[in-house]
Amino acid sequence: MYRTAEGQTLDRILEAPIFGDSQMTVGIQLADFVAGALKRFYTESLNHIRPEQNESLFHQKLREFHNIINKRTPNFPGYLGSYEASSDFLSRYYV
């Protein structure tokens, strides 16, 4: 993020990660859940597959959670709240 001119203007990003016991902190549990749901949605390639009538309940719930998360992720002018990077993103920018 800091590699771009826009990223260098951001002044509200924590420099170091905050570690905590997710069993003791509801916010961390929620963040773990959201991150896990998004990761599974994309690793299951549900963003590229149309829902089928006999789709598993697991995939149905992943789609439901993804929609809920996206609806509650704010977009700011010029910055998307939830952004799906291209499949070659890591290899292009982090060689």
Rosetta blueprint (number, residue, H / E / L):
1 M L
2 Y L
3 R L
4 T L
5 A H
6 E H
7 G H
8 Q H
9 T H
10 L L
11 D L
12 R L
13 I L
14 L L
15 E L
16 A L
17 P L
18 I L
19 F L
20 G L
21 D L
22 S L
23 Q L
24 M L
25 T L
26 V H
27 G H
28 I H
29 Q H
30 L H
31 A H
32 D H
33 F H
34 V H
35 A H
36 G H
37 A H
38 L H
39 K H
40 R H
41 F H
42 Y H
43 T H
44 E L
45 S L
46 L L
47 N L
48 H L
49 I L
50 R L
51 P L
52 E L
53 Q L
54 N L
55 E L
56 S L
57 L H
58 F H
59 H H
60 Q H
61 K H
62 L H
63 R H
64 E H
65 F H
66 H H
67 N H
68 I H
69 I H
70 N H
71 K H
72 R L
73 T L
74 P L
75 N L
76 F E
77 P L
78 G L
79 Y E
80 L L
81 G L
82 S L
83 Y L
84 E L
85 A L
86 S L
87 S L
88 D L
89 F H
90 L H
91 S H
92 R H
93 Y H
94 Y L
95 V L
